[in-house]
Amino acid sequence: MNGLKKSLALGYILAISGGIFWAVGGACGQYLFQHNHMTSNWLVPVRLTVSGILLLLFALVRRQNIMAVWKNRRDIADILLFGLLGSALCQYGYYTSIQYSNVALATVLAYMSPAMILVYTVIRERRLPLLYEAVCVLLVIAGAYTCTTHLNPQSLAVTPEALFWGLISAASFVVYTLQPRRLLQKFDLVMIIGWGMVIGGITLILLFRPWTITVTVNPSLYLNMAIVILFGTVFSFCFYQAGVSIVGSITGSILSSVEPVASMIISVLFLHVPLTALDFAGFILILASIPIIALGNRKQNNKAIDTAS
């Protein structure tokens, strides 16, 4: 029982940490857009490729056979799908949404994904959603709706471009969360995430040719890119997937929705983004889902233990 609680607590910490690191990476990305004349067409291919190479090198240091995933047709198809739809499209949609709005609102749009994950999961498992799952997803949706419309459905508080790419990011985040399950049961987590990033990054490099895009090169570019690569990509992706492997896809996606709150704090303190009272209300709704999902999981695990005994 104590071991189960410790394992769940670790899963909660990892999933939440992944969300916070995503917020840090998003804030640094917004700074680069504002001060270094950068676009997502430059930022995302470079960050994914460099991050993926670092992870694969780390896997080699740990004596992992990084080519093992390329020996089976199904594994190859899965890693390509994960790299293109899970890594590349998710990150490109997220940073393009930031480019058209700001990190706080783009993050809120991306966190429509828990609702999508819940719908997929209950259909696949042929069950109704548990009460606490449904309540948490509704809180996240209500929070996102409040932030994006300011309770006026006829007047979006974000541009159509930001809304489109934010929803694309949410949909591809579902792929990122659910699609690599089989691969992660068979191969090392670091290796799979590394290959996903390399595949996605190289594809976007060939598509957008970032060497043709002019950016302002100065010390802040190197500092912010280092933070985006290490914290916003390597740590965030690995921590999130490790957390999901412990607490499950629905819980993990809801726990990582702490990211909009972290984005709000960073945006106000460091990027001087103006936020309204309704923005704060939306963030509070999202944040309220975290203790509810934790308590709901605790009750479900207690029931399972009682039934087994």
PyMOL commands that set and color helices and strands:
alter all, ss='L'
color gray80, all
select helices_A, chain A and resi 2-35+40-61+68-70+73-100+103-110+113-125+131-149+160-178+181-186+189-208+210-212+219-247+249-271+277-308
alter helices_A, ss='H'
color red, helices_A
deselect
rebuild
show_as cartoon
